[in-house]
């Protein structure tokens, strides 16, 4: 795997004049809640359409923002034998760069054939979680091996936080550059004029998996009976959490399931505190969305989230006990919630998608010089 080193060499006129063709290994379907696919859509719709021609897959109705983007080719996937369609695009598609490679049978087949076909077009992979997979029991060993035989074989790797970069280096000795996950700061905004809640509202958003810690909100509910707790998401713990709410008669807990984008934004805007007790992450986009909506955030120190500044935009905690202490402080002090939330909004603006996508554009341009310029017509 090659390391990415920015070049001082001016971009050639040939590269500057023609559109660079990027095949994005993701789905353009409207309404998909998967964080990685959502991130890919946000990047694609902001790439300069005069400079970048995009191909991306879809199964159902495409996000209209992508469907209306000039120089965008939507590749329809069939109901069956999708691997064949994807592999055909990988092997014979007219693209200069393959971006956002994901774990799939098509990716594995393509990587095994690439050397035989002498295909030197750059492949860009993104790392969006910690890489010490053995410490997360819900991830199967075979899934880890699949990841190692696809994503780790990309020519260029990009981590979405410095913590993820360090984890990748420590676990696999692999280098990467950091390009953070972004947030649409014009969509996720505070509603400062909203009347205050009669009871403070604590929000969690995420997959309902053990390491995410949604169960901690159910433990907090009886400790803070004067607050309401809202859990947004779905996953393997959904049924168990619902049974616990009923068994323990937790009248101040509401489980919403997954929500579409507009309803999710409303939940952020109606909340007072964002509690995200996950222990194993990369750079969670939900933290940025909550902060952009003016919420103070409580998160774990485990993965060193750069999107939370301890004591300034929220709190980074080391234990469940500290979660409850910090939560109690925020619930008792509305003025503290407001000051941390205002600082969080300002900090989140640094992670707006627009400047982040400009960085991706620069990366794609320079990759054409480093490795892909021989493919230019």
C-alpha positions as CSV (number, residue, x, y, z in Angstrom):
1,X,0.0,0.0,0.0
2,X,1.3,3.4,-1.0
3,X,1.4,6.4,1.4
4,X,-0.1,9.6,0.3
5,X,2.3,12.5,0.2
6,X,1.1,15.9,-1.1
7,X,3.1,17.1,-4.0
8,X,4.5,20.6,-4.6
9,X,4.4,19.8,-8.4
10,X,1.8,22.0,-10.2
11,X,-1.1,20.1,-11.6
12,X,-0.7,19.6,-15.3
13,X,-3.1,21.5,-17.6
14,X,-4.3,18.1,-19.0
15,X,-5.6,17.1,-15.6
16,X,-7.0,20.5,-14.8
17,X,-8.9,20.7,-18.1
18,X,-10.6,17.3,-18.2
19,X,-13.1,15.9,-15.6
20,X,-11.7,13.3,-13.4
21,X,-13.9,10.2,-13.3
22,X,-14.5,8.7,-9.9
23,X,-16.4,5.5,-9.2
24,X,-17.8,5.6,-5.7
25,X,-18.4,2.2,-4.2
26,X,-21.5,3.2,-2.2
27,X,-25.2,3.5,-2.7
28,X,-27.1,6.7,-3.8
29,X,-30.5,5.5,-2.5
30,X,-32.5,8.1,-0.8
31,X,-33.2,7.6,2.9
32,X,-30.5,5.1,3.7
33,X,-29.4,5.6,7.3
34,X,-26.1,3.8,7.2
35,X,-23.5,6.3,8.3
36,X,-20.8,5.4,5.8
37,X,-23.2,5.5,2.8
38,X,-24.6,8.8,4.1
39,X,-21.1,10.2,4.3
40,X,-20.4,9.1,0.7
41,X,-23.6,10.8,-0.5
42,X,-22.6,14.0,1.2
43,X,-19.2,14.0,-0.4
44,X,-20.5,13.2,-3.9
45,X,-23.2,15.9,-4.0
46,X,-20.6,18.5,-3.1
47,X,-17.8,17.5,-5.5
48,X,-17.4,20.1,-8.2
49,X,-19.5,18.7,-11.1
50,X,-17.3,20.6,-13.7
51,X,-14.2,18.8,-12.5
52,X,-15.4,15.4,-11.3
53,X,-17.6,12.9,-13.1
54,X,-19.1,10.5,-10.7
55,X,-20.5,7.0,-11.0
56,X,-22.3,5.5,-8.0
57,X,-24.6,2.5,-7.5
58,X,-28.3,2.5,-6.4
59,X,-31.0,-0.1,-5.8
60,X,-34.1,2.0,-5.3
61,X,-35.0,5.6,-5.8
62,X,-31.9,7.7,-5.8
63,X,-31.3,10.7,-3.6
64,X,-32.6,13.6,-5.7
65,X,-29.6,15.7,-4.8
66,X,-27.4,13.1,-6.6
67,X,-29.9,12.4,-9.4
68,X,-29.9,16.1,-10.3
69,X,-26.1,16.5,-10.0
70,X,-24.6,17.2,-13.5
71,X,-22.1,14.6,-14.7
72,X,-23.4,11.9,-12.4
73,X,-24.0,8.4,-13.6
74,X,-26.3,6.2,-11.4
75,X,-25.6,2.5,-11.9
76,X,-28.8,0.5,-11.3
77,X,-28.2,-2.7,-9.3
78,X,-30.5,-5.7,-10.1
79,X,-32.4,-7.5,-7.4
80,X,-30.1,-10.5,-7.9
81,X,-26.5,-11.0,-8.9
82,X,-25.5,-7.6,-7.8
83,X,-21.9,-8.7,-7.4
84,X,-21.7,-9.2,-11.2
85,X,-22.8,-5.6,-11.9
86,X,-20.5,-4.1,-9.4
87,X,-17.5,-6.2,-10.5
88,X,-18.1,-5.2,-14.1
89,X,-17.9,-1.6,-13.1
90,X,-14.7,-2.2,-11.1
91,X,-13.0,-4.0,-14.0
92,X,-14.3,-2.2,-17.1
93,X,-15.9,1.0,-15.9
94,X,-14.4,4.2,-17.4
95,X,-13.1,5.7,-14.2
96,X,-9.8,7.1,-13.0
97,X,-10.2,6.5,-9.3
98,X,-12.1,4.0,-7.2
99,X,-13.3,5.7,-4.1
100,X,-14.8,4.5,-0.8
101,X,-14.2,0.8,-1.4
102,X,-16.4,-1.2,0.9
103,X,-16.2,-4.8,2.1
104,X,-18.0,-7.0,-0.5
105,X,-17.5,-10.1,-2.7
106,X,-17.1,-7.8,-5.7
107,X,-14.2,-5.9,-4.0
108,X,-12.5,-9.1,-3.0
109,X,-12.7,-10.5,-6.6
110,X,-11.6,-7.3,-8.1
111,X,-8.5,-7.1,-5.9
112,X,-7.5,-10.7,-6.8
113,X,-7.8,-9.9,-10.5
114,X,-6.3,-6.5,-10.5
115,X,-2.7,-7.5,-10.7
116,X,-3.3,-10.0,-13.5
117,X,-5.0,-7.2,-15.5
118,X,-2.3,-4.7,-14.7
119,X,-5.0,-2.3,-13.5
120,X,-3.1,0.6,-11.8
121,X,-6.0,3.0,-11.2
122,X,-5.8,4.2,-7.6
123,X,-8.1,2.7,-5.0
124,X,-9.0,4.8,-2.0
125,X,-10.3,3.3,1.2
126,X,-11.6,5.0,4.3
127,X,-11.2,3.8,7.9
128,X,-14.0,5.0,10.1
129,X,-13.6,2.9,13.3
130,X,-11.0,1.7,15.7
131,X,-9.0,-1.2,14.3
132,X,-8.6,-3.3,17.4
133,X,-11.4,-5.6,16.3
134,X,-10.5,-8.3,18.8
135,X,-11.7,-6.0,21.5
136,X,-15.2,-5.8,20.1
137,X,-16.9,-9.2,20.6
138,X,-19.9,-8.4,18.3
139,X,-17.5,-8.4,15.3
140,X,-17.0,-11.9,13.9
141,X,-13.4,-13.0,13.1
142,X,-14.4,-13.9,9.5
143,X,-15.7,-10.3,9.1
144,X,-12.3,-9.0,10.2
145,X,-10.5,-11.2,7.8
146,X,-12.8,-10.0,5.0
147,X,-12.0,-6.4,5.9
148,X,-8.3,-7.2,5.9
149,X,-8.5,-8.7,2.5
150,X,-10.3,-5.7,1.0
151,X,-10.0,-2.4,2.7
152,X,-6.4,-2.9,3.9
153,X,-5.4,-3.7,0.3
154,X,-6.4,-0.3,-1.0
155,X,-3.6,1.8,-2.5
156,X,-4.4,4.8,-0.2
157,X,-6.1,4.8,3.2
158,X,-7.7,7.8,4.9
159,X,-8.8,7.7,8.5
160,X,-11.6,10.0,9.8
161,X,-9.8,10.9,13.0
162,X,-6.3,11.0,14.5
163,X,-7.4,8.3,17.0
164,X,-8.4,6.0,14.1
165,X,-5.1,6.7,12.4
166,X,-3.1,5.7,15.5
167,X,-5.2,2.6,15.9
168,X,-4.6,1.5,12.3
169,X,-0.9,2.1,12.7
170,X,-0.8,0.2,16.0
171,X,-2.8,-2.8,14.9
172,X,-1.6,-3.2,11.3
173,X,1.5,-0.9,10.8
174,X,-0.5,0.8,8.0
175,X,-0.2,4.5,7.4
176,X,-3.0,6.8,6.5
177,X,-3.9,10.4,6.2
178,X,-6.7,12.1,8.2
179,X,-9.8,13.6,6.6
180,X,-12.5,14.0,9.1
181,X,-16.2,13.1,8.9
182,X,-18.3,16.2,8.3
183,X,-21.7,17.7,9.1
184,X,-24.1,19.8,7.1
185,X,-24.0,22.9,9.4
186,X,-26.8,24.5,7.4
187,X,-29.2,21.6,7.9
188,X,-28.3,20.7,11.5
189,X,-28.9,24.0,13.3
190,X,-30.0,25.0,16.8
191,X,-33.6,26.1,17.4
192,X,-32.6,28.8,20.0
193,X,-36.1,30.3,19.9
194,X,-37.8,27.0,21.0
195,X,-39.6,27.3,24.4
196,X,-37.7,25.3,27.0
197,X,-38.9,21.8,27.8
198,X,-40.9,21.4,30.9
199,X,-38.6,18.5,31.7
200,X,-35.0,18.3,30.4
201,X,-34.6,15.8,27.6
202,X,-31.6,13.5,27.1
203,X,-31.1,12.1,23.6
204,X,-29.2,9.1,22.2
205,X,-28.9,8.4,18.5
206,X,-27.1,5.4,17.1
207,X,-27.2,1.7,16.3
208,X,-28.5,-0.3,19.2
209,X,-25.5,-2.5,19.8
210,X,-23.8,-3.3,23.2
211,X,-20.7,-1.2,22.6
212,X,-22.8,1.9,21.7
213,X,-24.2,1.9,25.3
214,X,-27.9,2.7,24.7
215,X,-28.7,0.6,27.8
216,X,-27.0,3.3,29.9
217,X,-29.9,5.6,29.2
218,X,-32.3,3.1,30.7
219,X,-30.0,2.9,33.8
220,X,-30.0,6.7,34.0
221,X,-33.8,7.1,33.7
222,X,-34.6,6.0,37.3
223,X,-31.7,8.0,38.7
224,X,-33.1,11.1,37.1
225,X,-36.9,10.8,37.2
226,X,-37.4,14.5,36.5
227,X,-35.8,14.1,33.0
228,X,-37.0,12.4,29.8
229,X,-34.8,10.0,27.8
230,X,-35.1,9.4,24.1
231,X,-33.3,6.6,22.3
232,X,-33.2,6.8,18.5
233,X,-32.0,3.8,16.5
234,X,-32.4,0.2,15.8
235,X,-30.3,-2.9,16.1
236,X,-29.7,-6.1,18.1
237,X,-30.6,-4.6,21.4
238,X,-34.0,-3.1,20.3
239,X,-36.2,-5.9,21.6
240,X,-34.3,-6.2,24.9
241,X,-34.4,-2.5,25.6
242,X,-38.2,-2.4,24.9
243,X,-38.8,-5.3,27.3
244,X,-36.7,-3.5,29.9
245,X,-38.7,-0.3,29.6
246,X,-41.9,-2.2,30.1
247,X,-40.6,-4.4,32.9
248,X,-39.1,-1.6,34.8
249,X,-42.0,0.7,34.0
250,X,-39.7,3.5,32.8
251,X,-42.3,6.0,31.9
252,X,-39.6,8.6,31.2
253,X,-38.0,6.6,28.4
254,X,-39.1,6.7,24.7
255,X,-37.7,4.3,22.1
256,X,-38.3,5.7,18.6
257,X,-36.6,3.2,16.3
258,X,-34.8,4.6,13.2
259,X,-35.9,8.1,12.0
260,X,-35.7,9.7,8.6
261,X,-33.5,12.9,8.4
262,X,-36.1,15.6,9.1
263,X,-37.5,13.8,12.1
264,X,-34.0,13.1,13.4
265,X,-33.1,16.8,13.2
266,X,-36.3,17.7,15.1
267,X,-35.2,15.3,17.9
268,X,-31.8,17.0,18.1
269,X,-33.4,20.4,18.2
270,X,-35.9,19.4,20.9
271,X,-33.3,17.8,23.2
272,X,-31.3,19.4,26.0
273,X,-28.4,17.0,26.3
274,X,-26.8,14.5,23.9
275,X,-25.6,11.4,25.7
276,X,-23.4,9.0,23.6
277,X,-21.8,6.4,25.9
278,X,-20.2,4.3,23.1
279,X,-16.8,2.8,23.9
280,X,-15.6,1.9,20.4
281,X,-15.8,4.5,17.6
282,X,-14.0,6.4,14.9
283,X,-15.5,9.9,14.7
284,X,-19.3,9.5,15.1
285,X,-21.3,11.8,12.9
286,X,-24.1,11.8,15.5
287,X,-21.9,13.8,17.8
288,X,-21.3,16.4,15.2
289,X,-25.0,16.6,14.3
290,X,-25.9,17.0,18.0
291,X,-23.3,19.7,18.5
292,X,-24.3,21.5,15.4
293,X,-27.8,21.6,16.8
294,X,-26.5,23.3,19.9
295,X,-26.4,20.4,22.3
296,X,-23.8,19.7,25.0
297,X,-22.4,16.3,24.4
298,X,-21.3,13.6,26.9
299,X,-19.0,11.0,25.2
300,X,-16.3,8.5,26.2
301,X,-12.6,9.2,26.3
302,X,-11.9,5.7,25.0
303,X,-11.6,6.8,21.3
304,X,-10.5,10.4,21.9
305,X,-13.3,12.2,19.8
306,X,-11.9,15.4,18.5
307,X,-15.4,16.7,18.0
308,X,-15.9,17.1,21.7
309,X,-13.7,19.5,23.7
310,X,-13.8,18.4,27.4
311,X,-15.2,21.1,29.6
312,X,-15.9,23.5,26.7
313,X,-18.4,21.8,24.4
314,X,-19.4,18.9,26.7
315,X,-17.6,16.2,28.7
316,X,-15.4,13.3,27.9
317,X,-15.8,10.6,30.6
318,X,-13.9,7.5,31.6
319,X,-16.6,5.5,33.4
320,X,-20.3,4.9,33.8
321,X,-20.1,6.6,37.2
322,X,-18.7,9.7,35.6
323,X,-21.4,9.6,33.0
324,X,-24.0,10.0,35.7
325,X,-22.1,12.7,37.5
326,X,-21.7,14.9,34.4
327,X,-25.3,14.2,33.3
328,X,-26.5,15.3,36.7
329,X,-24.6,18.5,36.4
330,X,-26.1,19.3,33.0
331,X,-29.6,18.4,34.1
332,X,-29.4,20.7,37.1
333,X,-27.9,23.7,35.3
334,X,-29.7,25.0,32.2
335,X,-27.2,27.9,31.9
336,X,-24.4,25.4,31.7
337,X,-26.2,23.4,29.0
338,X,-26.7,26.6,27.0
339,X,-23.1,27.8,27.2
340,X,-21.6,24.4,26.3
341,X,-24.1,24.0,23.5
342,X,-23.2,27.4,22.0
343,X,-19.5,26.5,22.1
344,X,-20.4,23.1,20.6
345,X,-22.2,24.7,17.7
346,X,-19.2,26.9,17.0
347,X,-16.8,23.9,17.1
348,X,-19.0,21.8,14.8
349,X,-18.9,24.5,12.2
350,X,-15.2,23.7,11.8
351,X,-16.3,20.3,10.5
352,X,-18.7,21.5,7.8
353,X,-18.8,19.2,4.8
354,X,-18.0,22.0,2.3
355,X,-14.3,22.6,3.2
356,X,-13.8,18.9,3.9
357,X,-15.0,18.0,0.4
358,X,-12.6,20.6,-1.0
359,X,-9.8,18.5,0.6
360,X,-11.1,15.4,-1.1
361,X,-11.0,17.3,-4.4
362,X,-7.4,18.2,-3.8
363,X,-6.6,14.6,-2.9
364,X,-8.2,13.2,-6.1
365,X,-6.3,15.7,-8.2
366,X,-3.0,14.8,-6.7
367,X,-3.6,11.1,-6.9
368,X,-3.9,11.6,-10.6
369,X,-0.4,12.9,-10.7
370,X,1.1,10.3,-8.3
371,X,-0.3,7.1,-9.7
372,X,-3.1,7.5,-12.2
373,X,-1.8,10.0,-14.8
374,X,-0.8,7.2,-17.2
375,X,-4.5,6.4,-17.6
376,X,-5.3,9.8,-19.1
377,X,-6.6,9.6,-22.6
